[in-house]
Amino acid sequence: MKHLETLSQELTELAQKASHWVVRVNGRRGPNASGILWSENTVLTSSRSLHRESEIEVGLPDGTSVLGRVTGRVPTMDLAVLELEKALESYRPIPWASQVSPGIMMAIARDREGNPLTQIGLLPTEALVHRLTPLTEFLGSPLVDYKGEFLGLHLLADVPTIASRATLTELIGELADQSYLEPAFLGLGLHRVESEVGPGCLVVRTEGPAQEAGFLIGDIVLRLDGVPVSDPEHVRDTIRSKTAGKTLTVDLRRGGQAERLSVTLGSRPEPSFPGHIKRQIRRVMRHMQDQHRQHHDSHRGPRRHRGPRDHHRPHDHHRPHDHHGPHDRRPGPPHCEDHDIC
């Protein structure tokens, strides 16, 4: 029991020590998010948690509140930078850890009333991996080690991630020139293959920056910036972690020969409305129109003459309805598996 009491006291002191740099961020309706005091007038938080650009309430550690505005966003990392309307006089620099060591870790957030929330985990290795429960309050919360030193910031890009101090510093430096870092786009459709030199990704579609850089259908991508790739998901994650304008070196195999291409990543195009959803909407609309006609005709009673308004297409009871099932669907073009473009 004595050991548990000591551990409880030490964890409580750890949370109190680190919470001096943790703030509450209200930038949308619903639950708040959290953030850290990067400097005396700058807060780093989750971009997903901010649905407006200004008049954002920031709850400070001393219980007071101050307004802030968004000065930069990095969607690929789910990072947003807030500038406070007034600088904090009693600010102290964040105690960043010099290195990551395996051991007990703690995530610290704040609820709507400003009370600290904590989650305790364990890092078995030096890799910054810490999974949180899906609570909005922990978006933008810091991860600290058992000494109370900061390791990174919890963000939610496509997957939960922890942005280290080095990553945050680099992104903030890039935001000094522009307030929004566009997500990167390479323009390759890939399929996993096994080549004579190991696993790789076969190029099955090419467009945009990749096409301009000289990629050809049939190329086998082996490395990105010297890092071996094993499947399309790896390539997709690598591209998502970068911003438009970055240069990427790609090692590939073409006709049995080694090739190296340099490509400047472009901006990710606006996503088009998926075709299968469009088709489903059309089927639902047709079904609703048929139901409306049946209901309308049943209330009109018998008719001797057909007027202009009665020239609707009659309901064919032998025509399969779209809602009967997948085997009754209307004939159409054969289904083609589409490879995502990253």
N, C-alpha and C positions, 0 to 999 in steps of 0.2 A: 504493500500500500504506500509506503514511503516513497518508493521509486515513481509510482504513478502520480503522487502529489507533486513531486519535484518536476516531473515532465510537464504536468499541467501548468504549473507556475511559469516554467520556461517558455512554453508555447504562448501563454498569455502575454508575457513580456515581449516576445518576438512580434506578435501582432500589433501591440501598442507601439513598439519602436518603428515598425515599417509604415504604420498607418499615417504618420506625419506627412507622407508624400502622396497619399491616396485621396482622391476627390470623387464626389458624386456628380454625374453629368446627366442633365435632363434636356435632351434635344429632340424629343418626340413624345407622342402620347403613349401611355402605358408605363411599364417598368423602366426605371432609369438604368444607365450604364455606369461604369466607373472610368477612372483615368488616373494619370500620374502627373505631378508637377515637375515638368521637364526643366523649367527655369522659373524665375520670379514672376513672369507674365505669360508663360506658355504651358498648355496642357496637352498631353497626348492621350488619345482615346480611340475607340472603334468608330470607323466611318459608317458602318451599318446602323449604329445607334443614333445617328444624327439625321433627322428628316428636314432640317432647316439650316440656313447658313448663319443666322444671327439670332440675338436674343436667347442665347442658350444659357440656362442657369447652371452654374457650377457651385456645388456645395463644398466649402473648404473644410479642412480638418478641424478648425476651431469652432465649427458650427455655423459660421456666417456664410452668406452666398454672394456671388459676384457674377455678372454677365460676361459672356464671351462670344466670339464670332469665329467662324471657320476661315482659316487662312490658307489651308492646303489639304488636299486629299490624295491618297494613294490607294485606289480601289483594289489593286492586285494584292495588297497586303492588309486591306481593311483598316488602314491607318488614316486618322484625321488629326490635324493640328489646330488647336484653338488658341486665340490670343485673348487674354483677359483685359477688361476695360481699365483695370488699374493693377500695377505691379504690387507684389506682396513684399512688405518691408522685412518680415522675419524669415524670409526664405533661406533654407540651407541646401547645398547641393546633395543630390541623391547619392547614397553610398553604394556604388556599383561594385559587384564582385569582380576580381581580377581574372578569375577562371571558374569554370563549372566543376563542382566536385559531387560525386554521388552521395546521397543521403536524404534526410527529411527536407521537404520543401513545403511552402505555404503560399497559397493564392489569397490575396486580400482585396476585398471589394467594399462597397458601401450600399446600404439600402436607401429607401426613399427618405427616411428620417435621418440619414447620415451615420447610422450605426455600422461599425465594421462587421463584415461577413468574411468568413475564412473557410478554406478547403485545404486539407492537409494531404500530401501525397509523398511519394518516394521516387527519386531518380536513381535507378539502378546503374546507370552509366553516365558519361559526361555529355550525352546527347540531351538537348533541351526539348524534352517531350513530356508534357503534363496534360492529361485529359481532364476537363472540367465537366460537371453536370451542366445541362443546357439551361442555365439561368442567365437572363439578360444582364443582371447586375454584375456578372463576372466578365462581361465584354470590356476590354480595356483595363483589366485588373493586372497588377504586377505579380510576378513570381519571385519569391525571395528564398534564400537558403536558410539554414539553421542559425546563421550568424546575423541574420537580418539584412544581408546585402542583396541588392537587386540583381536579378539575372535576365529579366526580359519582360515583355508585355504580351498578355494574352489577347490574340486577335483571331478573327474568324474570316479568312479569305474563302477559298473553296473548301478548305479543311481547317480545323483548329490548328493554330500554330503559335509559337512563341517568338516574337521578334527580339533579337538580342540588342544590346546597346550599340554594337557596331552597325547593325542593319538600320536601326532607328536613326543614328547619326548620318549615315549615308543618304537615307531617304529625305531627311530634313534638309540636308545640303542641296539635294536636287530640287526641292521645293522652293529654294531661295530664288530660283530663276523663273519658276512657273508655279501656279497655285494648284495645278491638277496634273498628275502623272498618268498618261493614257495607258490602259492595259495593252500588252504587246500582242502581236499577231504575226505568225510565221507563214502560214498558208500551205500546210502540208496535210494530206490525208494519208494515214499510215496503217500498216498491217504487220503484226509481229511475224517474223520468220527466223529460221535457223540458217545461217550462212556458213561457208567454209571457215570463217574466222570467228564464229560464235554467234550468239543471238543478236538480232538487230531489228530494224523497222523498215519494211518495204514501202516505198512511195507509190501510192495508188492514185493520188490526186495532188495537183499542185496549182497554186494561184498566188496572186499578190506578191509579197516580198520574196517568197521562195522561187517563184517563176522568174522574177527579174534577176535573182542571183544565179540562175542557171541550173536549178534542180530539174531532173527529168523523171518521168514515170518509169519505175523499174530500179531506181537507185535504192541502195540499202544504207540507211543511216546507222552509223556505229557509235559515234561519240558527239557530244555537245560540249564545246569548250573543254575538251579533253576528258570528259566524264563519260564512261560507257553507258549506253542505253540498252534496255532489255525489252521494253514494250512501249506501245504508244502512250500509255498513261504516264510513263516516266517523262516522255517528251512534252506531253501536255502540261504536267506539273512544272517542268523547267521553264516553259514559256510563260506560264501564269505568274511565276515569281519575278518576272522581268517587266520592264516598262518599255513603251514605244521609243524608238530611237537608239536602243542599245544594239551593239554589234555582237553577233554570235558566230563562232567558228564551228563548222560542222565537218566531221570526217565521215566519209561514206565509201561505199564500194559500187563501182560502175563498170559492168562488163568484166568483172574479175580484176579490175585495176583500182588502186586506192586513189581517192580524190579528196581534196579539201576545198570547201567553199566558205566564203565569208558573206553573211547576210545581215542587213540592217533591218531590225524588226519594225514592222509598221503598227498602226493603230488597229485595235480589234474592231471589225465592222459591226454595225448594229445588227442584233439577231433578228432574222426574219421569222414571221409567224409560221410554225411548223405545219407542213402540208397535211399531216394526218389529223391535226386538230381542225383545220379548215374543212376537210371532208366530213368529219364527224359533226361539225356545226351545220353543214348543209343537209346531212341526213336528218338531224333533229328538226331543222326548220321544215323540211318536206313532210315529216311525220306530223308536226303540229298543224301544218296547213291542211293535210288530209283529215285530221281529227276535227278541225274547225269546219270544213265542208260538210262532214257527216252530221255534226251537231246543227249546223245551219239548215241543211235539207230536212232534217227530222222535225223541225219546228215550222217549216213553211207549209206543210200539208201538200195534198195532191195539186198538180198543175196541169192545165190543158194545153197551154202554149208555152214555149220556151222563149223568153225574152233575151235581150242582150246580156243581162246580168246572170243568166242561167247557163251560159256557154262555158262553164268551167269544165275542166277535164274530169270526167266521171271517175269515181273511185273504183279501181279494179280490184275485186276481192281475190282474184287469182294471182295478182302481182305480189311477190313476197315483200313483206314490210321490212324496213331497215332495222326494226327493233326485235325481230324474231330471233336473230342469232347470227354468228359469224358465217354459218354455212348458207345463209339466205341473202347474202349481200349481192348487190348488183355487180355484174362483171366489170372489170376495169383493168388497167395496166398491171402487169405482173409486179409483185413486190420486189424491191431491190434494196439490199442492205447498204446503207449509206455510211461511209466512214467520216467521222467528225474531222473538221479542219481545225488544226491548232495553230 
